Amino acid sequence: MFYKRIEFRNVTGQKVKVTEIPVVGSTDRYYFMIQARLQIFISSLYNNPEEKSCYSFREYLKRKIKWSDFEDLFYEVRENA
């Protein structure tokens, strides 16, 4: 299973890490959904500094998308690895 990790500094200069970002090809059916959700998630972290410095994108997706889509996405990532 392949995952990406992104590190950046938010508005206040705090270093933020986003982990467990699934790697999918540009032809995958979940590609657009992952890109859109990741952009929304990162912009919310960038503009609203919080106490935590490390966030899991997988946990964020678990709360934001349908469970069947979540299982399909992470099952596909496991199979492709």
PDB file with one MODEL, atoms N, CA, C and O in Angstrom:
MODEL        1
ATOM      1  N   MET A   1       0.850  -1.165   0.000  1.00  0.00           N
ATOM      2  CA  MET A   1       0.000   0.000   0.000  1.00  0.00           C
ATOM      3  C   MET A   1       0.902   1.237   0.000  1.00  0.00           C
ATOM      4  O   MET A   1       1.794   1.360   0.840  1.00  0.00           O
ATOM      5  N   PHE A   2       0.668   2.141  -0.935  1.00  0.00           N
ATOM      6  CA  PHE A   2       1.484   3.344  -1.036  1.00  0.00           C
ATOM      7  C   PHE A   2       0.721   4.558  -0.518  1.00  0.00           C
ATOM      8  O   PHE A   2      -0.448   4.766  -0.844  1.00  0.00           O
ATOM      9  N   TYR A   3       1.406   5.349   0.289  1.00  0.00           N
ATOM     10  CA  TYR A   3       0.832   6.581   0.816  1.00  0.00           C
ATOM     11  C   TYR A   3       1.826   7.714   0.639  1.00  0.00           C
ATOM     12  O   TYR A   3       3.038   7.502   0.607  1.00  0.00           O
ATOM     13  N   LYS A   4       1.290   8.919   0.527  1.00  0.00           N
ATOM     14  CA  LYS A   4       2.119  10.121   0.489  1.00  0.00           C
ATOM     15  C   LYS A   4       2.010  10.814   1.829  1.00  0.00           C
ATOM     16  O   LYS A   4       1.114  10.539   2.628  1.00  0.00           O
ATOM     17  N   ARG A   5       2.945  11.720   2.055  1.00  0.00           N
ATOM     18  CA  ARG A   5       2.897  12.581   3.233  1.00  0.00           C
ATOM     19  C   ARG A   5       3.267  13.982   2.767  1.00  0.00           C
ATOM     20  O   ARG A   5       4.195  14.162   1.979  1.00  0.00           O
ATOM     21  N   ILE A   6       2.534  14.967   3.261  1.00  0.00           N
ATOM     22  CA  ILE A   6       2.788  16.364   2.906  1.00  0.00           C
ATOM     23  C   ILE A   6       3.120  17.128   4.174  1.00  0.00           C
ATOM     24  O   ILE A   6       2.460  16.963   5.200  1.00  0.00           O
ATOM     25  N   GLU A   7       4.136  17.956   4.102  1.00  0.00           N
ATOM     26  CA  GLU A   7       4.496  18.841   5.211  1.00  0.00           C
ATOM     27  C   GLU A   7       4.515  20.271   4.698  1.00  0.00           C
ATOM     28  O   GLU A   7       5.055  20.546   3.626  1.00  0.00           O
ATOM     29  N   PHE A   8       3.921  21.188   5.471  1.00  0.00           N
ATOM     30  CA  PHE A   8       3.893  22.594   5.086  1.00  0.00           C
ATOM     31  C   PHE A   8       3.766  23.447   6.341  1.00  0.00           C
ATOM     32  O   PHE A   8       3.542  22.935   7.438  1.00  0.00           O
ATOM     33  N   ARG A   9       3.910  24.735   6.165  1.00  0.00           N
ATOM     34  CA  ARG A   9       3.723  25.681   7.270  1.00  0.00           C
ATOM     35  C   ARG A   9       2.422  26.441   7.047  1.00  0.00           C
ATOM     36  O   ARG A   9       2.138  26.897   5.939  1.00  0.00           O
ATOM     37  N   ASN A  10       1.627  26.574   8.127  1.00  0.00           N
ATOM     38  CA  ASN A  10       0.345  27.274   8.003  1.00  0.00           C
ATOM     39  C   ASN A  10       0.535  28.783   8.142  1.00  0.00           C
ATOM     40  O   ASN A  10       1.664  29.272   8.159  1.00  0.00           O
ATOM     41  N   VAL A  11      -0.559  29.510   8.239  1.00  0.00           N
ATOM     42  CA  VAL A  11      -0.542  30.970   8.284  1.00  0.00           C
ATOM     43  C   VAL A  11       0.334  31.501   9.410  1.00  0.00           C
ATOM     44  O   VAL A  11       1.029  32.502   9.236  1.00  0.00           O
ATOM     45  N   THR A  12       0.308  30.841  10.562  1.00  0.00           N
ATOM     46  CA  THR A  12       1.067  31.317  11.715  1.00  0.00           C
ATOM     47  C   THR A  12       2.504  30.796  11.742  1.00  0.00           C
ATOM     48  O   THR A  12       3.267  31.149  12.642  1.00  0.00           O
ATOM     49  N   GLY A  13       2.885  29.963  10.771  1.00  0.00           N
ATOM     50  CA  GLY A  13       4.242  29.437  10.706  1.00  0.00           C
ATOM     51  C   GLY A  13       4.424  28.093  11.368  1.00  0.00           C
ATOM     52  O   GLY A  13       5.537  27.571  11.416  1.00  0.00           O
ATOM     53  N   GLN A  14       3.333  27.518  11.885  1.00  0.00           N
ATOM     54  CA  GLN A  14       3.399  26.205  12.519  1.00  0.00           C
ATOM     55  C   GLN A  14       3.576  25.135  11.443  1.00  0.00           C
ATOM     56  O   GLN A  14       2.905  25.169  10.412  1.00  0.00           O
ATOM     57  N   LYS A  15       4.479  24.188  11.685  1.00  0.00           N
ATOM     58  CA  LYS A  15       4.707  23.094  10.744  1.00  0.00           C
ATOM     59  C   LYS A  15       3.588  22.065  10.901  1.00  0.00           C
ATOM     60  O   LYS A  15       3.304  21.610  12.009  1.00  0.00           O
ATOM     61  N   VAL A  16       2.952  21.698   9.776  1.00  0.00           N
ATOM     62  CA  VAL A  16       1.826  20.771   9.778  1.00  0.00           C
ATOM     63  C   VAL A  16       2.157  19.593   8.858  1.00  0.00           C
ATOM     64  O   VAL A  16       2.685  19.783   7.763  1.00  0.00           O
ATOM     65  N   LYS A  17       1.845  18.382   9.308  1.00  0.00           N
ATOM     66  CA  LYS A  17       2.036  17.174   8.502  1.00  0.00           C
ATOM     67  C   LYS A  17       0.678  16.558   8.226  1.00  0.00           C
ATOM     68  O   LYS A  17      -0.166  16.464   9.118  1.00  0.00           O
ATOM     69  N   VAL A  18       0.471  16.137   6.983  1.00  0.00           N
ATOM     70  CA  VAL A  18      -0.714  15.375   6.608  1.00  0.00           C
ATOM     71  C   VAL A  18      -0.202  14.034   6.108  1.00  0.00           C
ATOM     72  O   VAL A  18       0.541  13.975   5.129  1.00  0.00           O
ATOM     73  N   THR A  19      -0.601  12.952   6.781  1.00  0.00           N
ATOM     74  CA  THR A  19      -0.112  11.622   6.455  1.00  0.00           C
ATOM     75  C   THR A  19      -1.228  10.764   5.879  1.00  0.00           C
ATOM     76  O   THR A  19      -2.393  11.161   5.874  1.00  0.00           O
ATOM     77  N   GLU A  20      -0.861   9.590   5.396  1.00  0.00           N
ATOM     78  CA  GLU A  20      -1.781   8.577   4.874  1.00  0.00           C
ATOM     79  C   GLU A  20      -2.647   9.075   3.718  1.00  0.00           C
ATOM     80  O   GLU A  20      -3.862   8.879   3.706  1.00  0.00           O
ATOM     81  N   ILE A  21      -2.005   9.719   2.754  1.00  0.00           N
ATOM     82  CA  ILE A  21      -2.694  10.149   1.541  1.00  0.00           C
ATOM     83  C   ILE A  21      -2.515   9.029   0.516  1.00  0.00           C
ATOM     84  O   ILE A  21      -1.387   8.763   0.102  1.00  0.00           O
ATOM     85  N   PRO A  22      -3.591   8.367   0.098  1.00  0.00           N
ATOM     86  CA  PRO A  22      -3.434   7.237  -0.824  1.00  0.00           C
ATOM     87  C   PRO A  22      -2.940   7.683  -2.195  1.00  0.00           C
ATOM     88  O   PRO A  22      -3.338   8.733  -2.700  1.00  0.00           O
ATOM     89  N   VAL A  23      -2.069   6.872  -2.788  1.00  0.00           N
ATOM     90  CA  VAL A  23      -1.546   7.145  -4.122  1.00  0.00           C
ATOM     91  C   VAL A  23      -2.370   6.353  -5.125  1.00  0.00           C
ATOM     92  O   VAL A  23      -2.403   5.123  -5.085  1.00  0.00           O
ATOM     93  N   VAL A  24      -3.036   7.072  -6.028  1.00  0.00           N
ATOM     94  CA  VAL A  24      -3.812   6.439  -7.096  1.00  0.00           C
ATOM     95  C   VAL A  24      -3.419   7.070  -8.421  1.00  0.00           C
ATOM     96  O   VAL A  24      -2.957   8.210  -8.462  1.00  0.00           O
ATOM     97  N   GLY A  25      -3.604   6.328  -9.497  1.00  0.00           N
ATOM     98  CA  GLY A  25      -3.277   6.833 -10.821  1.00  0.00           C
ATOM     99  C   GLY A  25      -4.294   7.865 -11.294  1.00  0.00           C
ATOM    100  O   GLY A  25      -5.401   7.948 -10.762  1.00  0.00           O
ATOM    101  N   SER A  26      -3.913   8.644 -12.287  1.00  0.00           N
ATOM    102  CA  SER A  26      -4.804   9.698 -12.785  1.00  0.00           C
ATOM    103  C   SER A  26      -6.014   9.136 -13.518  1.00  0.00           C
ATOM    104  O   SER A  26      -6.972   9.868 -13.767  1.00  0.00           O
ATOM    105  N   THR A  27      -5.992   7.857 -13.868  1.00  0.00           N
ATOM    106  CA  THR A  27      -7.151   7.242 -14.521  1.00  0.00           C
ATOM    107  C   THR A  27      -8.063   6.529 -13.526  1.00  0.00           C
ATOM    108  O   THR A  27      -9.121   6.030 -13.909  1.00  0.00           O
ATOM    109  N   ASP A  28      -7.672   6.476 -12.272  1.00  0.00           N
ATOM    110  CA  ASP A  28      -8.472   5.817 -11.248  1.00  0.00           C
ATOM    111  C   ASP A  28      -9.757   6.590 -11.009  1.00  0.00           C
ATOM    112  O   ASP A  28      -9.766   7.816 -11.119  1.00  0.00           O
ATOM    113  N   ARG A  29     -10.842   5.899 -10.683  1.00  0.00           N
ATOM    114  CA  ARG A  29     -12.136   6.576 -10.490  1.00  0.00           C
ATOM    115  C   ARG A  29     -12.170   7.431  -9.234  1.00  0.00           C
ATOM    116  O   ARG A  29     -13.027   8.308  -9.122  1.00  0.00           O
ATOM    117  N   TYR A  30     -11.273   7.207  -8.290  1.00  0.00           N
ATOM    118  CA  TYR A  30     -11.242   8.008  -7.064  1.00  0.00           C
ATOM    119  C   TYR A  30     -10.238   9.154  -7.126  1.00  0.00           C
ATOM    120  O   TYR A  30     -10.090   9.888  -6.148  1.00  0.00           O
ATOM    121  N   TYR A  31      -9.558   9.323  -8.232  1.00  0.00           N
ATOM    122  CA  TYR A  31      -8.519  10.349  -8.359  1.00  0.00           C
ATOM    123  C   TYR A  31      -9.068  11.754  -8.078  1.00  0.00           C
ATOM    124  O   TYR A  31      -8.508  12.488  -7.264  1.00  0.00           O
ATOM    125  N   PHE A  32     -10.147  12.120  -8.744  1.00  0.00           N
ATOM    126  CA  PHE A  32     -10.703  13.464  -8.571  1.00  0.00           C
ATOM    127  C   PHE A  32     -11.198  13.675  -7.142  1.00  0.00           C
ATOM    128  O   PHE A  32     -10.981  14.737  -6.559  1.00  0.00           O
ATOM    129  N   MET A  33     -11.863  12.666  -6.578  1.00  0.00           N
ATOM    130  CA  MET A  33     -12.391  12.794  -5.221  1.00  0.00           C
ATOM    131  C   MET A  33     -11.255  13.001  -4.225  1.00  0.00           C
ATOM    132  O   MET A  33     -11.375  13.825  -3.318  1.00  0.00           O
ATOM    133  N   ILE A  34     -10.151  12.265  -4.379  1.00  0.00           N
ATOM    134  CA  ILE A  34      -9.018  12.421  -3.469  1.00  0.00           C
ATOM    135  C   ILE A  34      -8.402  13.805  -3.621  1.00  0.00           C
ATOM    136  O   ILE A  34      -8.092  14.453  -2.621  1.00  0.00           O
ATOM    137  N   GLN A  35      -8.219  14.268  -4.852  1.00  0.00           N
ATOM    138  CA  GLN A  35      -7.629  15.578  -5.087  1.00  0.00           C
ATOM    139  C   GLN A  35      -8.489  16.692  -4.493  1.00  0.00           C
ATOM    140  O   GLN A  35      -7.974  17.600  -3.840  1.00  0.00           O
ATOM    141  N   ALA A  36      -9.802  16.618  -4.722  1.00  0.00           N
ATOM    142  CA  ALA A  36     -10.705  17.657  -4.217  1.00  0.00           C
ATOM    143  C   ALA A  36     -10.748  17.658  -2.690  1.00  0.00           C
ATOM    144  O   ALA A  36     -10.643  18.715  -2.068  1.00  0.00           O
ATOM    145  N   ARG A  37     -10.903  16.476  -2.083  1.00  0.00           N
ATOM    146  CA  ARG A  37     -10.956  16.391  -0.624  1.00  0.00           C
ATOM    147  C   ARG A  37      -9.633  16.816   0.018  1.00  0.00           C
ATOM    148  O   ARG A  37      -9.624  17.458   1.069  1.00  0.00           O
ATOM    149  N   LEU A  38      -8.525  16.456  -0.618  1.00  0.00           N
ATOM    150  CA  LEU A  38      -7.218  16.844  -0.081  1.00  0.00           C
ATOM    151  C   LEU A  38      -7.044  18.357  -0.117  1.00  0.00           C
ATOM    152  O   LEU A  38      -6.526  18.948   0.831  1.00  0.00           O
ATOM    153  N   GLN A  39      -7.474  18.979  -1.202  1.00  0.00           N
ATOM    154  CA  GLN A  39      -7.364  20.438  -1.304  1.00  0.00           C
ATOM    155  C   GLN A  39      -8.222  21.125  -0.239  1.00  0.00           C
ATOM    156  O   GLN A  39      -7.780  22.096   0.376  1.00  0.00           O
ATOM    157  N   ILE A  40      -9.427  20.638  -0.020  1.00  0.00           N
ATOM    158  CA  ILE A  40     -10.304  21.207   1.015  1.00  0.00           C
ATOM    159  C   ILE A  40      -9.681  21.014   2.401  1.00  0.00           C
ATOM    160  O   ILE A  40      -9.675  21.938   3.215  1.00  0.00           O
ATOM    161  N   PHE A  41      -9.164  19.831   2.661  1.00  0.00           N
ATOM    162  CA  PHE A  41      -8.571  19.524   3.961  1.00  0.00           C
ATOM    163  C   PHE A  41      -7.348  20.390   4.245  1.00  0.00           C
ATOM    164  O   PHE A  41      -7.216  20.946   5.335  1.00  0.00           O
ATOM    165  N   ILE A  42      -6.458  20.504   3.268  1.00  0.00           N
ATOM    166  CA  ILE A  42      -5.244  21.295   3.464  1.00  0.00           C
ATOM    167  C   ILE A  42      -5.568  22.773   3.621  1.00  0.00           C
ATOM    168  O   ILE A  42      -4.956  23.447   4.450  1.00  0.00           O
ATOM    169  N   SER A  43      -6.516  23.294   2.848  1.00  0.00           N
ATOM    170  CA  SER A  43      -6.862  24.709   2.984  1.00  0.00           C
ATOM    171  C   SER A  43      -7.480  24.992   4.349  1.00  0.00           C
ATOM    172  O   SER A  43      -7.257  26.063   4.914  1.00  0.00           O
ATOM    173  N   SER A  44      -8.251  24.052   4.885  1.00  0.00           N
ATOM    174  CA  SER A  44      -8.805  24.265   6.227  1.00  0.00           C
ATOM    175  C   SER A  44      -7.707  24.250   7.283  1.00  0.00           C
ATOM    176  O   SER A  44      -7.764  25.023   8.239  1.00  0.00           O
ATOM    177  N   LEU A  45      -6.709  23.382   7.128  1.00  0.00           N
ATOM    178  CA  LEU A  45      -5.593  23.346   8.082  1.00  0.00           C
ATOM    179  C   LEU A  45      -4.706  24.574   7.940  1.00  0.00           C
ATOM    180  O   LEU A  45      -4.181  25.078   8.932  1.00  0.00           O
ATOM    181  N   TYR A  46      -4.537  25.058   6.718  1.00  0.00           N
ATOM    182  CA  TYR A  46      -3.678  26.206   6.470  1.00  0.00           C
ATOM    183  C   TYR A  46      -4.256  27.476   7.080  1.00  0.00           C
ATOM    184  O   TYR A  46      -3.525  28.283   7.654  1.00  0.00           O
ATOM    185  N   ASN A  47      -5.565  27.653   6.957  1.00  0.00           N
ATOM    186  CA  ASN A  47      -6.200  28.893   7.407  1.00  0.00           C
ATOM    187  C   ASN A  47      -6.637  28.875   8.864  1.00  0.00           C
ATOM    188  O   ASN A  47      -6.850  29.941   9.444  1.00  0.00           O
ATOM    189  N   ASN A  48      -6.778  27.718   9.469  1.00  0.00           N
ATOM    190  CA  ASN A  48      -7.232  27.609  10.855  1.00  0.00           C
ATOM    191  C   ASN A  48      -6.213  26.851  11.690  1.00  0.00           C
ATOM    192  O   ASN A  48      -6.327  25.635  11.844  1.00  0.00           O
ATOM    193  N   PRO A  49      -5.222  27.543  12.229  1.00  0.00           N
ATOM    194  CA  PRO A  49      -4.205  26.846  13.024  1.00  0.00           C
ATOM    195  C   PRO A  49      -4.814  26.216  14.274  1.00  0.00           C
ATOM    196  O   PRO A  49      -5.661  26.814  14.938  1.00  0.00           O
ATOM    197  N   GLU A  50      -4.372  25.003  14.581  1.00  0.00           N
ATOM    198  CA  GLU A  50      -4.852  24.292  15.760  1.00  0.00           C
ATOM    199  C   GLU A  50      -3.664  23.775  16.563  1.00  0.00           C
ATOM    200  O   GLU A  50      -2.511  24.014  16.203  1.00  0.00           O
ATOM    201  N   GLU A  51      -3.948  23.074  17.638  1.00  0.00           N
ATOM    202  CA  GLU A  51      -2.891  22.582  18.513  1.00  0.00           C
ATOM    203  C   GLU A  51      -2.105  21.440  17.897  1.00  0.00           C
ATOM    204  O   GLU A  51      -0.892  21.347  18.086  1.00  0.00           O
ATOM    205  N   LYS A  52      -2.785  20.569  17.161  1.00  0.00           N
ATOM    206  CA  LYS A  52      -2.106  19.402  16.585  1.00  0.00           C
ATOM    207  C   LYS A  52      -1.205  19.823  15.431  1.00  0.00           C
ATOM    208  O   LYS A  52      -1.446  20.835  14.772  1.00  0.00           O
ATOM    209  N   SER A  53      -0.173  19.035  15.202  1.00  0.00           N
ATOM    210  CA  SER A  53       0.710  19.324  14.078  1.00  0.00           C
ATOM    211  C   SER A  53       0.748  18.182  13.073  1.00  0.00           C
ATOM    212  O   SER A  53       1.387  18.304  12.028  1.00  0.00           O
ATOM    213  N   CYS A  54       0.071  17.066  13.373  1.00  0.00           N
ATOM    214  CA  CYS A  54       0.062  15.921  12.469  1.00  0.00           C
ATOM    215  C   CYS A  54      -1.374  15.417  12.318  1.00  0.00           C
ATOM    216  O   CYS A  54      -2.059  15.162  13.309  1.00  0.00           O
ATOM    217  N   TYR A  55      -1.818  15.278  11.077  1.00  0.00           N
ATOM    218  CA  TYR A  55      -3.177  14.862  10.778  1.00  0.00           C
ATOM    219  C   TYR A  55      -3.166  13.689   9.819  1.00  0.00           C
ATOM    220  O   TYR A  55      -2.269  13.573   8.984  1.00  0.00           O
ATOM    221  N   SER A  56      -4.158  12.818   9.935  1.00  0.00           N
ATOM    222  CA  SER A  56      -4.288  11.671   9.047  1.00  0.00           C
ATOM    223  C   SER A  56      -5.385  11.959   8.029  1.00  0.00           C
ATOM    224  O   SER A  56      -6.537  12.188   8.398  1.00  0.00           O
ATOM    225  N   PHE A  57      -5.027  11.946   6.749  1.00  0.00           N
ATOM    226  CA  PHE A  57      -6.008  12.153   5.689  1.00  0.00           C
ATOM    227  C   PHE A  57      -6.970  10.965   5.625  1.00  0.00           C
ATOM    228  O   PHE A  57      -8.138  11.125   5.269  1.00  0.00           O
ATOM    229  N   ARG A  58      -6.484   9.793   5.966  1.00  0.00           N
ATOM    230  CA  ARG A  58      -7.344   8.614   5.980  1.00  0.00           C
ATOM    231  C   ARG A  58      -8.473   8.772   6.996  1.00  0.00           C
ATOM    232  O   ARG A  58      -9.622   8.446   6.698  1.00  0.00           O
ATOM    233  N   GLU A  59      -8.156   9.267   8.187  1.00  0.00           N
ATOM    234  CA  GLU A  59      -9.189   9.496   9.207  1.00  0.00           C
ATOM    235  C   GLU A  59     -10.174  10.575   8.763  1.00  0.00           C
ATOM    236  O   GLU A  59     -11.370  10.481   9.037  1.00  0.00           O
ATOM    237  N   TYR A  60      -9.670  11.588   8.085  1.00  0.00           N
ATOM    238  CA  TYR A  60     -10.531  12.639   7.554  1.00  0.00           C
ATOM    239  C   TYR A  60     -11.507  12.052   6.534  1.00  0.00           C
ATOM    240  O   TYR A  60     -12.700  12.352   6.578  1.00  0.00           O
ATOM    241  N   LEU A  61     -11.009  11.219   5.617  1.00  0.00           N
ATOM    242  CA  LEU A  61     -11.876  10.599   4.613  1.00  0.00           C
ATOM    243  C   LEU A  61     -12.900   9.672   5.248  1.00  0.00           C
ATOM    244  O   LEU A  61     -14.033   9.568   4.776  1.00  0.00           O
ATOM    245  N   LYS A  62     -12.500   9.002   6.315  1.00  0.00           N
ATOM    246  CA  LYS A  62     -13.415   8.093   7.001  1.00  0.00           C
ATOM    247  C   LYS A  62     -14.659   8.838   7.495  1.00  0.00           C
ATOM    248  O   LYS A  62     -15.759   8.286   7.506  1.00  0.00           O
ATOM    249  N   ARG A  63     -14.472  10.091   7.902  1.00  0.00           N
ATOM    250  CA  ARG A  63     -15.589  10.899   8.392  1.00  0.00           C
ATOM    251  C   ARG A  63     -16.372  11.580   7.274  1.00  0.00           C
ATOM    252  O   ARG A  63     -17.546  11.898   7.460  1.00  0.00           O
ATOM    253  N   LYS A  64     -15.745  11.813   6.107  1.00  0.00           N
ATOM    254  CA  LYS A  64     -16.346  12.668   5.091  1.00  0.00           C
ATOM    255  C   LYS A  64     -16.996  11.942   3.906  1.00  0.00           C
ATOM    256  O   LYS A  64     -17.853  12.522   3.240  1.00  0.00           O
ATOM    257  N   ILE A  65     -16.615  10.700   3.628  1.00  0.00           N
ATOM    258  CA  ILE A  65     -17.190  10.020   2.471  1.00  0.00           C
ATOM    259  C   ILE A  65     -17.990   8.804   2.923  1.00  0.00           C
ATOM    260  O   ILE A  65     -17.885   8.369   4.070  1.00  0.00           O
ATOM    261  N   LYS A  66     -18.788   8.264   2.009  1.00  0.00           N
ATOM    262  CA  LYS A  66     -19.582   7.074   2.316  1.00  0.00           C
ATOM    263  C   LYS A  66     -18.657   5.909   2.647  1.00  0.00           C
ATOM    264  O   LYS A  66     -17.570   5.775   2.084  1.00  0.00           O
ATOM    265  N   TRP A  67     -19.110   5.079   3.565  1.00  0.00           N
ATOM    266  CA  TRP A  67     -18.291   3.970   4.019  1.00  0.00           C
ATOM    267  C   TRP A  67     -17.960   3.012   2.879  1.00  0.00           C
ATOM    268  O   TRP A  67     -16.844   2.495   2.809  1.00  0.00           O
ATOM    269  N   SER A  68     -18.911   2.772   1.993  1.00  0.00           N
ATOM    270  CA  SER A  68     -18.655   1.851   0.878  1.00  0.00           C
ATOM    271  C   SER A  68     -17.554   2.402  -0.034  1.00  0.00           C
ATOM    272  O   SER A  68     -16.711   1.641  -0.510  1.00  0.00           O
ATOM    273  N   ASP A  69     -17.554   3.714  -0.281  1.00  0.00           N
ATOM    274  CA  ASP A  69     -16.482   4.322  -1.081  1.00  0.00           C
ATOM    275  C   ASP A  69     -15.147   4.232  -0.358  1.00  0.00           C
ATOM    276  O   ASP A  69     -14.115   3.969  -0.976  1.00  0.00           O
ATOM    277  N   PHE A  70     -15.171   4.450   0.944  1.00  0.00           N
ATOM    278  CA  PHE A  70     -13.941   4.375   1.738  1.00  0.00           C
ATOM    279  C   PHE A  70     -13.339   2.971   1.658  1.00  0.00           C
ATOM    280  O   PHE A  70     -12.137   2.821   1.438  1.00  0.00           O
ATOM    281  N   GLU A  71     -14.174   1.943   1.839  1.00  0.00           N
ATOM    282  CA  GLU A  71     -13.682   0.568   1.756  1.00  0.00           C
ATOM    283  C   GLU A  71     -13.144   0.252   0.363  1.00  0.00           C
ATOM    284  O   GLU A  71     -12.087  -0.364   0.228  1.00  0.00           O
ATOM    285  N   ASP A  72     -13.870   0.674  -0.673  1.00  0.00           N
ATOM    286  CA  ASP A  72     -13.420   0.429  -2.046  1.00  0.00           C
ATOM    287  C   ASP A  72     -12.074   1.088  -2.305  1.00  0.00           C
ATOM    288  O   ASP A  72     -11.175   0.473  -2.878  1.00  0.00           O
ATOM    289  N   LEU A  73     -11.939   2.324  -1.886  1.00  0.00           N
ATOM    290  CA  LEU A  73     -10.708   3.067  -2.123  1.00  0.00           C
ATOM    291  C   LEU A  73      -9.522   2.398  -1.452  1.00  0.00           C
ATOM    292  O   LEU A  73      -8.506   2.161  -2.105  1.00  0.00           O
ATOM    293  N   PHE A  74      -9.622   2.090  -0.182  1.00  0.00           N
ATOM    294  CA  PHE A  74      -8.488   1.531   0.529  1.00  0.00           C
ATOM    295  C   PHE A  74      -8.289   0.053   0.216  1.00  0.00           C
ATOM    296  O   PHE A  74      -7.184  -0.464   0.382  1.00  0.00           O
ATOM    297  N   TYR A  75      -9.329  -0.631  -0.232  1.00  0.00           N
ATOM    298  CA  TYR A  75      -9.158  -2.016  -0.696  1.00  0.00           C
ATOM    299  C   TYR A  75      -8.409  -2.012  -2.028  1.00  0.00           C
ATOM    300  O   TYR A  75      -7.533  -2.848  -2.250  1.00  0.00           O
ATOM    301  N   GLU A  76      -8.751  -1.070  -2.920  1.00  0.00           N
ATOM    302  CA  GLU A  76      -8.055  -0.947  -4.209  1.00  0.00           C
ATOM    303  C   GLU A  76      -6.588  -0.589  -4.006  1.00  0.00           C
ATOM    304  O   GLU A  76      -5.720  -1.144  -4.680  1.00  0.00           O
ATOM    305  N   VAL A  77      -6.305   0.315  -3.103  1.00  0.00           N
ATOM    306  CA  VAL A  77      -4.918   0.709  -2.835  1.00  0.00           C
ATOM    307  C   VAL A  77      -4.131  -0.491  -2.329  1.00  0.00           C
ATOM    308  O   VAL A  77      -2.979  -0.683  -2.717  1.00  0.00           O
ATOM    309  N   ARG A  78      -4.741  -1.300  -1.468  1.00  0.00           N
ATOM    310  CA  ARG A  78      -4.076  -2.487  -0.953  1.00  0.00           C
ATOM    311  C   ARG A  78      -3.798  -3.490  -2.064  1.00  0.00           C
ATOM    312  O   ARG A  78      -2.726  -4.094  -2.106  1.00  0.00           O
ATOM    313  N   GLU A  79      -4.765  -3.668  -2.966  1.00  0.00           N
ATOM    314  CA  GLU A  79      -4.609  -4.625  -4.062  1.00  0.00           C
ATOM    315  C   GLU A  79      -3.555  -4.162  -5.063  1.00  0.00           C
ATOM    316  O   GLU A  79      -2.854  -4.994  -5.637  1.00  0.00           O
ATOM    317  N   ASN A  80      -3.427  -2.855  -5.284  1.00  0.00           N
ATOM    318  CA  ASN A  80      -2.484  -2.340  -6.264  1.00  0.00           C
ATOM    319  C   ASN A  80      -1.057  -2.288  -5.741  1.00  0.00           C
ATOM    320  O   ASN A  80      -0.118  -2.130  -6.521  1.00  0.00           O
ATOM    321  N   ALA A  81      -0.884  -2.419  -4.441  1.00  0.00           N
ATOM    322  CA  ALA A  81       0.457  -2.294  -3.860  1.00  0.00           C
ATOM    323  C   ALA A  81       1.285  -3.497  -4.064  1.00  0.00           C
ATOM    324  O   ALA A  81       2.436  -3.534  -3.629  1.00  0.00           O
TER     325      ALA A  81
ENDMDL
END
